[in-house]
Amino acid sequence: MLTPVATPVAPFELARASAVDIARSVGRIAFKNIRRTRNVVDAEYNSGQWGRILSERSWLQEPTLESFLIGQDDHERMAKVDGQIVRIKAREYYRYRLGALAKLVSDQAGEATSVLELGAGYGYNLFALSSDPRWSSLRGLDIAPNGIEAGRQIASHYGLQDRVTFDRIDLTDAADPRLPELSGATILTYFCIEQIPYAVEAVVDHILSARPARVINIEPAVDMLTLTDPRDVASRIYIRSMDYQTQLFALLDQLETQKRVRVLSRQRMGFAPSLHNDGLLYVWEPVV
């Protein structure tokens, strides 16, 4: 993993940026009052972001998968790198993120040689992992047809269609025909369960009932945020303004108390693309 070129952000600058971020989130709460329904999620992702990616097909203009994943954006942003808020060019951040995510998943996946990502979208995370020969199979399941189709086309374009594959799943449906694929799998979610705040308990129950080998959840959370750090306050209000879930990790702690799961790791993520986009990592296994 390469150390990126970045400039530390001074405390006063961070406090000012956090205040601006808080103001935007408060405005979103006051005027938009987002409720994360299925239609809202579809508009943001399937019809929105994944639809644009599929229609633009920008991977056709990139000579390598890495250059496609990194992108061409040279604008500076504030981001979290190795646990510190820095100013960094977007391209440099995403170059760093490729290595940071690959190392994180490898460290947390035990002896697994395959990963199944739930809410994979068009497979950005799976393609980031694909440079590591450890992974013989990288499987992405998502509810969004545009994300699935984009992922398939990207895999085919870069000759990865035998290792990186995609199909549809509805995690809220206990009878979904893809749920049995979770049995014995090492599962990754990356800002996926955030999108279904009103079905968290049901989705965890569906995953747990399938008996995966291990689950790596990386999701936004308020559980480790403090009220004394302006950036943590900004993150807390941002999560509220976007109607993201806040129940997952408390639920996993409860399931551990009930001896239904064994939590192997709890930690705040060391990288994030913005001030308010921190993730919390929980790694757990079902108790047999």
Helices and strands as residue ranges (DSSP letters): E 7-8, H 11-31, H 38-44, I 45-49, H 50-56, G 58-61, H 65-70, E 76-81, E 84-89, H 90-108, E 114-118, H 124-129, E 137-142, H 145-157, E 164-168, G 179-182, E 186-190, G 193-195, H 200-209, E 214-219, H 230-242, H 248-257, E 261-268, E 280-286
